[in-house]
């Protein structure tokens, strides 16, 4: 009779609760505006890799933080420093101080392999910062992440998650895909004026239903309070993260 593999301790720990001790999960507020994870990158020095740099929009900001900027992308343009595949980074071991990656890993066929490459090229104590798609509609992407998924991807690569939080809400991003196109950016004002009333209605009817069915002092009422307290992560369109490569002893 075949013996089933037992789940790893890391899997058991990551499913023990909604949050993991030692990881900062943000302020719990729904973000109805675009939240760019550049602010997560600390000031420092050394080489910083912008993994999936696009048109190099981050170059000036990240250089102002003290780094020497390297822009990597799969296709060449005037801003790209290195043309390469994220699954096979052309850098020596421990060569970089920081890797920054904004909305790239959902487009990778093997994100776990790319995360392993990030670990390899980071120096001891180096930082991996950026964001990945959560509840974002299909946009030539392979994966959508939960905050647990981001955490597990980082941990399996050997990195230590320090911060995992909600970026722009799924409501804003869905509006963006539906109404913006190549025209004026209308999604942000629409989200600001529509999502908050929607959340209020959801809370009201959700709590009313539980109250009528189970009573105001029921276990179910406490559960729904907890559900809404974690609403930002449950309905995150983008998930932001900061992770660290452990310091070698």
C-alpha positions in Angstrom: 0.0 0.0 0.0 1.5 3.4 -1.0 2.2 5.8 1.9 1.1 9.4 1.5 3.6 12.1 2.1 3.1 14.0 5.3 2.6 17.8 4.9 5.7 19.9 5.7 6.0 21.8 9.0 6.2 25.1 7.0 2.8 24.2 5.4 1.2 23.5 8.8 2.6 26.7 10.3 1.4 28.8 7.4 -2.1 27.5 7.7 -2.2 27.9 11.5 -3.9 31.3 11.3 -4.7 34.1 8.9 -1.6 36.0 10.0 1.9 34.8 10.6 3.8 36.1 13.7 6.6 38.5 12.8 5.1 39.6 9.5 3.6 43.1 9.1 0.3 43.0 7.3 -0.5 46.7 6.8 -3.2 48.9 8.3 -6.1 46.8 7.2 -7.7 49.6 5.1 -9.0 49.2 1.6 -6.8 51.1 -0.9 -8.9 52.8 -3.6 -5.9 54.5 -5.1 -2.7 53.1 -6.8 -0.2 52.2 -4.2 3.3 52.0 -5.7 5.7 49.7 -3.7 8.7 52.0 -4.4 8.2 53.4 -0.8 9.0 49.9 0.5 12.6 50.1 -0.7 14.9 51.4 2.0 17.6 53.9 1.4 21.0 52.1 0.9 23.9 51.5 -1.4 25.2 48.9 -3.8 23.6 47.4 -6.9 19.8 47.3 -7.2 18.1 45.2 -9.8 14.7 46.3 -11.2 13.4 42.9 -12.3 11.0 43.6 -15.1 11.9 47.3 -15.4 9.7 48.1 -18.4 10.5 51.7 -19.6 12.7 52.4 -16.6 10.3 54.6 -14.7 11.9 53.7 -11.3 15.5 54.6 -12.2 15.6 58.2 -10.9 13.7 57.4 -7.7 15.8 54.3 -6.8 19.1 56.1 -7.6 18.0 58.9 -5.3 17.8 56.3 -2.6 21.5 55.6 -3.0 21.7 52.6 -5.3 23.3 51.9 -8.7 20.3 50.9 -10.8 20.2 47.9 -13.2 17.1 47.5 -15.3 16.4 44.0 -16.5 13.6 43.0 -18.9 12.8 40.2 -21.4 12.8 42.7 -24.3 15.2 45.5 -25.2 14.3 49.1 -25.1 16.2 52.3 -24.5 15.9 52.0 -20.7 16.9 48.3 -20.3 20.4 47.7 -19.0 20.2 43.9 -19.2 18.1 41.7 -21.5 17.5 38.4 -19.7 14.9 35.9 -18.4 13.9 36.2 -14.8 14.1 32.4 -14.5 17.9 32.6 -15.2 19.5 35.8 -13.9 22.9 36.6 -15.4 24.5 37.7 -12.2 27.0 36.1 -9.8 26.0 34.8 -6.4 25.5 37.4 -3.8 26.1 40.3 -6.3 23.1 42.6 -5.4 22.0 44.6 -2.5 18.3 44.8 -3.5 15.9 43.3 -6.0 12.8 45.3 -6.8 10.0 43.7 -8.8 6.6 45.4 -9.5 3.8 43.2 -10.9 6.1 40.7 -12.7 5.8 37.4 -10.9 2.2 36.7 -12.1 3.6 36.7 -15.6 6.3 34.1 -15.0 5.7 30.4 -15.9 7.8 29.2 -13.0 7.8 32.0 -10.3 9.3 29.7 -7.7 12.4 29.3 -9.9 12.7 33.1 -10.4 12.3 33.5 -6.6 15.2 31.1 -6.1 17.3 33.1 -8.5 16.5 36.3 -6.5 17.7 34.5 -3.4 20.9 33.4 -5.2 21.9 36.8 -6.5 21.1 38.7 -3.3 23.9 39.3 -0.8 23.5 38.3 2.8 21.0 40.6 4.4 19.8 41.8 1.0 16.2 42.9 0.4 13.6 41.7 -2.1 10.8 44.3 -2.4 7.8 44.8 -4.8 4.3 43.6 -5.6 2.4 40.8 -7.2 -1.2 40.4 -8.5 -3.9 39.3 -6.2 -7.5 39.5 -7.4 -6.5 41.1 -10.7 -8.4 40.1 -13.9 -6.5 38.0 -16.5 -3.9 40.2 -18.3 -1.5 37.7 -20.0 -0.8 36.3 -16.6 -0.3 32.8 -15.2 -0.9 33.3 -11.5 -2.9 35.3 -9.0 -1.6 35.3 -5.4 -3.0 35.4 -1.9 -0.9 36.8 0.9 -0.3 33.3 2.0 0.8 32.4 -1.5 3.3 35.3 -1.6 4.6 34.3 1.8 5.1 30.7 0.9 6.8 31.6 -2.4 9.3 33.7 -0.5 9.9 31.2 2.2 10.4 28.3 -0.2 13.1 30.3 -1.9 14.9 30.8 1.4 13.8 34.4 2.0 12.3 35.8 5.2 9.0 37.7 4.7 9.0 40.9 6.7 6.0 42.8 5.3 3.0 41.5 3.2 0.1 43.9 2.7 -2.7 45.0 0.5 -1.9 47.4 -2.4 -4.6 48.6 -4.7 -8.0 47.0 -4.1 -9.5 44.5 -6.5 -12.4 46.8 -7.0 -10.1 49.6 -8.3 -8.2 47.3 -10.6 -11.4 45.7 -12.0 -12.7 49.3 -12.7 -9.3 50.0 -14.3 -9.6 47.0 -16.7 -13.2 47.9 -17.5 -13.2 51.6 -18.0 -9.7 53.0 -18.5 -8.4 51.4 -21.6 -6.1 53.8 -23.4 -8.2 56.8 -22.4 -8.5 59.0 -19.3 -7.8 57.3 -16.0 -11.3 57.3 -14.5 -10.9 54.2 -12.3 -9.4 56.0 -9.3 -12.2 58.6 -8.8 -14.9 56.0 -9.5 -13.4 53.7 -6.9 -13.1 56.4 -4.3 -16.8 57.3 -4.6 -18.2 53.8 -5.1 -16.2 51.3 -3.1 -16.6 52.8 0.4 -20.5 52.8 0.1 -20.3 49.3 -1.3 -18.2 48.1 1.7 -20.7 49.8 4.1 -23.6 47.9 2.5 -21.7 44.6 2.6 -20.9 45.1 6.3 -24.5 46.1 7.1 -26.3 43.2 5.3 -23.6 40.6 6.3 -23.9 41.5 10.0 -27.7 41.8 9.7 -28.0 38.3 8.2 -25.8 36.8 10.9 -27.7 38.6 13.7 -31.1 37.4 12.4 -29.9 33.8 12.0 -27.6 33.3 15.0 -28.0 36.2 17.4 -25.9 39.2 18.4 -23.7 37.3 20.9 -23.1 34.3 18.7 -19.7 32.8 17.6 -20.7 33.5 14.0 -21.1 37.3 14.8 -17.5 37.3 16.1 -16.3 35.5 13.0 -17.9 38.0 10.6 -16.3 40.9 12.6 -12.9 39.1 12.1 -13.7 38.6 8.4 -14.3 42.3 7.8 -11.2 43.2 9.9 -9.1 41.3 7.2 -11.1 42.6 4.2 -8.2 44.5 2.7 -6.1 41.4 2.2 -9.1 39.2 1.2 -9.9 41.7 -1.6 -6.4 42.9 -2.6 -5.9 43.5 -6.3 -2.2 43.8 -5.7 -0.1 42.4 -2.8 3.0 44.2 -1.7 5.9 42.5 0.0 9.3 43.0 1.6 11.6 40.0 2.3 15.1 39.6 3.4 17.9 37.1 2.7 19.0 35.7 6.0 22.4 37.0 7.2 25.1 34.4 6.9 26.7 33.4 10.1 
